[in-house]
């Protein structure tokens, strides 16, 4: 029981970490594309 509880907590922590990394990556990706487009337009 304790193991499953710990495993569940670890899984939740992993999911939240993945979500944060995904957000950071998306923001960085959009920012990079925005800069790239600005350079092309100029």
C-alpha positions in Angstrom: 0.0 0.0 0.0 2.8 2.4 0.9 4.7 1.5 -2.2 1.7 2.3 -4.5 1.2 5.6 -2.7 4.8 6.5 -3.2 4.7 5.4 -6.8 1.6 7.5 -7.4 3.3 10.5 -5.9 6.3 10.0 -8.0 4.1 9.6 -11.1 2.3 12.9 -10.2 5.6 14.6 -9.7 6.9 13.3 -13.1 3.7 14.5 -14.8 3.9 18.0 -13.4 7.6 18.2 -14.3 6.8 17.1 -17.8 4.0 19.6 -18.0 6.4 22.4 -16.9 9.1 21.3 -19.4 6.5 21.2 -22.1 5.3 24.7 -21.3 8.9 26.1 -21.2 9.7 24.3 -24.5 6.5 25.7 -26.2 7.2 29.2 -25.0 10.8 28.9 -26.2 9.7 27.4 -29.5 7.2 30.2 -30.2 9.7 32.9 -29.1 12.3 31.4 -31.5 9.8 31.3 -34.4 8.7 34.8 -33.6 12.3 36.1 -33.7 13.0 34.1 -36.9 9.9 35.6 -38.6 10.9 39.1 -37.5 14.4 38.6 -38.9 12.9 37.3 -42.2 10.4 40.2 -42.4 13.1 42.8 -41.8 
